[in-house]
Amino acid sequence: MRRGFKAESERRTIAARLSLGLSDLDLLDPWLYADYLGVTVLDPRDLPLEPEHLEQLLERDPDSWSGMTLFEDEEHVVVLNTSHGKPRQRATLMHELAHIILDHAPADVDVSPSGLVLLSDYSVEQEEEADWLGGALLLPEPAILHHRTAGHSISSLSQIYGISVELCTWRCRMTGVEKRLAFRKRA
């Protein structure tokens, strides 16, 4: 990740929340944020896909994908795997929105037979940036510090923000909040 990106992400998170009238502690709904950004979010059933393709995507092999970004007529569209639970959909949508916010250019661009531009295969650095910004938007560092200081468990924090325990654990660890709290207890 490029130097200063984590701090930049935290600043972007604060700005995004302010633009939506939210505090650092409020829940940011990724679907409302997508709407605010002018990004359309679709269920695969909203696409003109053959039934066997939908069955493949949502029933036979749902773990092979989480979401994808399409770009058509100067509009970004995110298609989410609706067979996944809401916490995973929230994280996937925010990850895809992070790519859009950061103007990431995919390494590969495919065009479907109908003319849809499919953006895929971002660089490792861009994926890491989207992970970080998406996570920060869902669970900002000030919220982690506030709730963990108040004694909330990672499990309860993940429920408050509608994210997985794994994502919450990662954010708590990667922001350094857990180390700071442990240091305070020792002092």
matplotlib code that plots the C-alpha trace (Angstrom):
import matplotlib.pyplot as plt

x = [0.0, 1.3, 2.7, 0.1, -2.9, -4.2, -4.4, -5.9, -8.6, -9.5, -9.8, -12.0, -14.1, -14.8, -15.6, -18.0, -19.8, -20.0, -21.5, -24.2, -24.8, -23.3, -21.0, -18.0, -20.2, -23.2, -23.8, -23.0, -25.4, -23.5, -26.6, -27.4, -23.8, -23.9, -27.0, -25.3, -22.4, -24.7, -23.7, -26.5, -26.5, -28.1, -29.0, -27.9, -31.6, -31.8, -29.5, -30.6, -29.0, -30.2, -31.7, -28.9, -26.3, -28.2, -28.4, -24.6, -23.9, -26.3, -26.8, -24.2, -21.1, -22.0, -18.6, -16.8, -17.7, -18.9, -19.5, -18.5, -18.4, -19.9, -19.4, -21.9, -23.0, -20.7, -22.4, -21.0, -23.1, -22.2, -23.7, -23.8, -24.0, -27.3, -26.8, -24.3, -25.3, -25.8, -22.5, -20.6, -22.7, -22.0, -18.3, -18.3, -20.4, -18.1, -15.0, -16.4, -17.4, -13.8, -12.4, -14.8, -14.0, -10.3, -10.6, -8.8, -8.2, -8.4, -5.6, -8.1, -11.2, -13.6, -16.5, -19.5, -21.3, -24.0, -21.4, -21.2, -17.7, -16.6, -13.9, -11.8, -8.3, -7.2, -3.6, -2.6, -2.0, -5.4, -7.1, -5.4, -6.4, -10.0, -10.0, -8.6, -10.9, -14.0, -13.3, -12.7, -16.0, -17.8, -16.0, -14.0, -11.1, -12.8, -15.8, -13.6, -11.8, -15.0, -16.8, -13.8, -12.9, -16.6, -16.0, -17.9, -16.7, -15.6, -18.7, -21.0, -19.1, -19.6, -23.3, -23.6, -22.0, -23.5, -20.2, -18.6, -16.6, -13.6, -13.8, -14.2, -11.3, -9.1, -10.1, -9.4, -6.0, -4.9, -5.8, -3.7, -6.6, -6.1, -2.5, -3.3, -5.9, -3.6, -0.9, -3.4, -4.3, -0.6, 0.1]
y = [0.0, 3.4, 5.6, 7.6, 5.6, 4.4, 8.0, 9.2, 6.5, 7.5, 11.2, 10.0, 8.0, 11.1, 13.2, 10.5, 10.3, 14.1, 14.3, 11.8, 13.6, 10.8, 10.8, 8.5, 6.2, 5.9, 2.9, 3.7, 1.8, 0.8, 0.8, 4.3, 5.3, 3.7, 5.7, 8.9, 8.2, 7.5, 3.8, 1.4, -1.9, -4.9, -8.5, -10.9, -11.6, -8.1, -8.9, -10.5, -13.8, -17.3, -19.3, -21.8, -19.0, -17.7, -21.1, -21.5, -18.1, -18.3, -22.0, -24.4, -22.2, -19.2, -19.1, -18.4, -14.7, -12.0, -9.0, -7.3, -3.8, -3.1, 0.2, 1.1, 4.4, 6.3, 4.6, 2.3, -0.7, -3.2, -6.7, -8.4, -12.1, -12.2, -15.8, -14.4, -13.1, -9.4, -8.9, -10.3, -8.3, -5.1, -5.7, -6.6, -3.6, -1.3, -2.9, -2.3, 1.3, 1.8, 0.8, 3.4, 6.1, 5.6, 5.6, 2.3, 1.1, -2.7, -4.6, -6.4, -5.0, -7.4, -6.5, -8.9, -9.8, -7.3, -4.5, -4.3, -3.3, -5.8, -4.4, -7.1, -8.1, -5.1, -5.0, -6.4, -2.9, -1.7, -4.7, -3.9, -0.2, -1.2, -3.6, -0.9, 1.9, -0.4, -1.6, 1.9, 3.1, 0.3, 0.5, 3.7, 3.8, 6.3, 3.9, 1.0, 3.0, 4.3, 0.9, -1.2, 1.4, 1.1, -2.7, -3.9, -7.3, -7.7, -9.8, -7.1, -4.5, -6.6, -6.8, -3.0, -2.3, -5.3, -6.8, -10.2, -11.0, -11.6, -8.1, -6.6, -8.5, -7.4, -3.7, -3.8, -5.4, -3.5, 0.0, -0.7, -0.1, -3.4, -2.7, 0.8, -0.6, -3.3, -0.7, 1.4, -1.5, -2.2, 1.5]
z = [0.0, -0.8, 1.9, 3.8, 2.3, 5.7, 7.1, 3.8, 4.1, 7.6, 6.4, 3.4, 5.9, 8.0, 4.9, 3.6, 6.9, 7.2, 3.6, 4.7, 8.0, 10.0, 12.9, 13.4, 15.5, 13.2, 11.0, 7.3, 5.0, 1.9, -0.3, 0.8, 0.2, -3.3, -4.1, -2.8, -5.1, -8.1, -8.2, -9.0, -7.0, -8.6, -7.8, -10.5, -11.1, -12.4, -15.3, -18.6, -17.7, -18.8, -15.9, -16.0, -15.6, -12.6, -11.1, -11.6, -10.0, -7.1, -6.4, -7.8, -7.3, -5.1, -3.4, -6.6, -6.6, -4.2, -6.5, -9.7, -11.1, -14.5, -16.3, -19.0, -20.4, -18.0, -15.0, -12.5, -11.6, -8.8, -8.9, -5.6, -4.9, -3.0, -1.9, 0.6, 4.0, 4.6, 6.4, 3.5, 1.0, 3.0, 2.9, -0.8, -1.8, 0.2, -1.3, -4.8, -3.9, -2.7, -6.1, -7.7, -5.2, -5.6, -9.4, -9.6, -13.1, -13.5, -15.1, -17.4, -19.0, -20.7, -22.9, -22.8, -26.0, -25.2, -24.8, -21.0, -19.8, -17.1, -14.8, -13.2, -12.0, -10.0, -9.0, -5.5, -4.3, -5.5, -3.8, -0.6, -0.8, -1.5, 1.4, 3.7, 2.6, 2.5, 6.0, 7.3, 5.8, 7.5, 10.8, 11.4, 13.8, 16.2, 16.5, 17.2, 19.9, 21.4, 21.6, 22.6, 25.4, 26.6, 26.9, 23.9, 22.6, 19.0, 18.5, 19.7, 17.7, 14.6, 15.3, 15.8, 12.4, 10.5, 9.6, 10.1, 13.2, 10.9, 9.4, 12.8, 14.2, 11.2, 11.6, 15.4, 14.9, 11.8, 13.2, 16.3, 18.6, 20.4, 21.1, 22.4, 24.7, 26.0, 26.6, 28.6, 30.8, 31.5, 32.3]

ax = plt.figure().add_subplot(projection="3d")
ax.plot(x, y, z, "-o")
ax.set_aspect("equal")
plt.show()
